[in-house]
Amino acid sequence: MPRTKTAKKALRQNVRRRKQNLGRKKQLRDALKTYRAALAAGKKDEARAALPRVYQTLDKLAKVHILKRGKAKRMKSRMAKKINPR
């Protein structure tokens, strides 16, 4: 357990941030799940409709450094490629 005042505050901050980060990651998992389910069912229109939500969530996670920016870009690129293969 933390002893000093600053260590106690740091612990409170870590708990709060962890809760927020886990919530944000869950949003991404949920968005990806709907997108992948639509793709697996062969419903490309539904997948296209779900894609902007996934993009938005990825951009938010990259902005607050939960995901690296390059990983978010790579995931977006691969998802777009699955809908529109060339």
N, C-alpha and C positions, 0 to 999 in steps of 0.2 A: 504494500500500500504506500502511496505517496505520503511524504511527511511535510515537505515545505508547501507554502501557500501556492507558489508557482507550479509545483508538480501536481497539486490537486486541481488547479485550473487546467493544466495541460491534459490531465486525465478526462476531465469533463468535456473538453474540446474534442479529444480523440473519440470518445463515446458518441458524441453528437455527429461528428463527421462520418464515422463508420456507419451509423444508422442511415444518414443521407446517401452515402455512396452505395450501400447495399440496396436501397430503394431505387436508385437510379439504374443500377445494374439489372434489377428485376424488371424495370420498364423496358430495357433493351431486350432482355430474354423474352418477354411477352410479345414485343413487336416482331422479333425474329421468328417466334413460334407461329404467329398468324401468317407471316410472309411465307415461311417454309411449308406450312400446311396447305396454303393456297397453291403453291408450286407443285407440291406432291400430288395434289388432287387434279392438276392440269388446268386450274382456273387462273389463266394468266391475267385476266381483267382484275380479279380480286388481288392478285399479287401486285399488280401495278398500282392499285389503290392503297395497298399497305406499305408500299415502298417509301412514300414521303414521310410517313411516321417513323420508319426505321432510320431514314436519313437524318431527320430532325434529332432523334435520340442519340445517334452516333455523334453528330456535331456537338451536342450539348456535353456528352461525355468527354470528347476530345478538348472542348473548351475549358473544362474544369480539371483536366489532367487525370481523369480516371482511366482513359485510354490514350495511348499515344496517337498523335495526329496522323502518322503514316498508317497505322493499323486501321483507323477509322476510314481513311481514304481507300485503302485496299479492300476492306469489307464492302464499301459502297460500290466500288468498281466490279467486284465479283458478283454482287447481287444484280447489278444492272446487266451484266453479261449473261446471266442465267435467263433473264427475260428476253433479251435481244441478242441471241448468239449471231456471230458474223461468220 
